Amino acid sequence: MSYLSRKLNVKAIRSNVIACHQDRDIYWVTLENSKGMKVRVSNYGCIIQSILVPDRNGTLTDVTLGFDRVEDYYSEEYLANNPYFGAVVGRYVNRIGDARYECDGTVYQLSRNDGNNQLHGGGSFSQKVWELNSVDEDGGSVTFTMFSPDGDQGYPGNLRATVIYELTEDNELFYTIKAVTDQFTPVNMTNHTYFNLHGDSSSIGDHILQIPAMNYFEQRNDLVVTGNILPVAGTPYDFNSPKAIGYNWNTESGYDQAFELNKSYGRWGLVGKAYSNKTGISVEAFSEEPVVQLYTGGFLNGLNGKDGLIYGKFSGFCLETHHHPNAVNIPHFPNTILRPGDVYRQRTSFRFGTED
C-alpha cells in the first residue's frame, strides 16, 4: 500500500479563532480518518492537544496529556514548571550543559532555564504562536511555520522552521520538522507529547514498554549527557524485551534517560512500543532519528488537566526522538550544527492499534 493511498478519506478541519496571544490568532486543527481516530493540534507551540483512538471495545479514548483550553498552555501556573505538553521544542532538545557551546573559536552563551543548563532550547519554540501555513482539508495534514531571529535564546542566525502533521487511514500520525538558517547554528528538535494509554491520569508504571536499544547515555546528576555511552545489559535501562515501565525504575524519579537506538542516522525504524493492559491500546513509535529520550513525568506536580484530571508524577510518558543530546559540547558525537544552504529534517510517527 502506497503512502498516498494510506491518506485517503482523511480530513483536516480548521476551527475559528479560539484565542489571541502575542498579537496573533490561535486555531485548533482536527485531523480525522474514516476509522474514527482524531488528532487535534494548534499553532500555539505546534502542540498536539489530543489523540483519540479506539480501545479494544471500540470506545474512543484520549491517550495524551494536555488542557481543554489553549489559554492554559501559556498560563503563569503552567509556565512556572513548563512540562511542554504536546509541544514542538527547539532550537535544541534536551539539555545543553552549562548553557554554552563553542563553534569555530567563538563561545556562545545561551539562556538558562534548567539550573545552570539550557533545556529544550530555553522553551522558546513551545511558547510561540506559529503561522498556520496551510491545511490540506482532503489530505489530512496541516503545516505550521515559524521564524526565530538571530540571538533567540542566545543562538546565532535567523532560523525558519516548518512542522507538518499528517494522519493516515492506518491510525498513524506522522510529524516532520524542517529548518533552514543563514548562520551556523545548533538545531535538534522533537515533539514532546505525553502518552497515557489508560486514557486517564493514573500511573503509567504498569504500561508495557519495549525500546530497541543496546546502549544508553551516561548522564551527570543534573541529567546532562557526559559523552560516555554504556551498555543497558544488567541495568534498569534494558527495555529490549518488553517489561512494565515501573518494573525496576527509580520509584522517586522514574526515567529521564536518553537511549542510543539500534539503528543509524536517517534509517527509518522502530523507536519503541508501549501497551496498556487496561484499554488494549498500543502505540509504536518510528523515526529516522538515532536517539530516544524516555521521560516518565517525574517532574509533574499536580496540574489540572483535561476533563478534570490531575496530572501528578508518572501520569504520562514521552518518547522524544532526536539527534545525540549535548552534542555541541561532545566532539566525538555526530555533528548537530546546521549550516547555511543545508536543511535540517527529522521525521517520526506514532502508530496506534489494539491488542487483547
C-alpha positions, 0 to 999 in steps of 0.5 A: 500500500502506497503512502498516498493511498494510506491518506485517503478519506482523511480530513483536516478541519480548521476551527475559528479563532479560539484565542489571541496571544502575542498579537496573533490568532490561535486555531485548533486543527482536527485531523480525522480518518474514516476509522474514527481516530482524531488528532487535534493540534494548534499553532500555539507551540505546534502542540498536539492537544489530543489523540483519540483512538479506539480501545479494544471495545471500540470506545474512543479514548484520549491517550495524551496529556494536555488542557481543554483550553489553549489559554492554559498552555501559556498560563503563569501556573503552567509556565512556572514548571513548563512540562511542554505538553504536546509541544514542538521544542527547539532550537535544541532538545534536551539539555545543553550543559552549562548553557554554552557551546563553542563553534569555530573559536567563538563561545556562545552563551545561551539562556538558562532555564534548567539550573545552570543548563539550557533545556529544550532550547530555553522553551522558546519554540513551545511558547510561540504562536506559529503561522498556520501555513496551510491545511490540506482539508482532503489530505489530512495534514496541516503545516505550521511555520515559524521564524526565530531571529538571530540571538533567540535564546542566545543562538546565532542566525535567523532560523525558519522552521516548518512542522507538518502533521499528517494522519493516515487511514492506518491510525498513524500520525506522522510529524516532520520538522524542517529548518533552514538558517543563514548562520551556523547554528545548533538545531535538534528538535522533537515533539514532546507529547505525553502518552497515557494509554489508560486514557486517564491520569493514573500511573503509567508504571504498569504500561508495557514498554519495549525500546530497541536499544543496546546502549544508553547515555551516561548522564551527570546528576543534573541529567546532562549527557557526559559523552560516555555511552554504556551498555543497558545489559544488567541495568534498569535501562534494558527495555529490549524485551518488553517489561512494565515501565515501573518494573525496576525504575527509580520509584522517586524519579522514574526515567529521564534517560536518553537511549542510543537506538539500534539503528543509524542516522536517517534509517527509518525504524522502530523507536519503541512500543508501549501497551496498556493492559487496561484499554488494549491500546498500543502505540509504536513509535518510528523515526529516522532519528538515532536517539530516544529520550524516555521521560516518565513525568517525574517532574509533574506536580499536580496540574489540572488537566483535561476533563478534570484530571490531575496530572501528578508524577508518572501520569504520562510518558514521552518518547522524544526522538532526536539527534545525540543530546549535548552534542555541541559540547561532545566532539566525538558525537555526530555533528548537530550544527546546521549550516547555511544552504543545508536543511535540517529534517527529522521525521517520526510517527506514532502508530496506534492499534489494539491488542487483547 
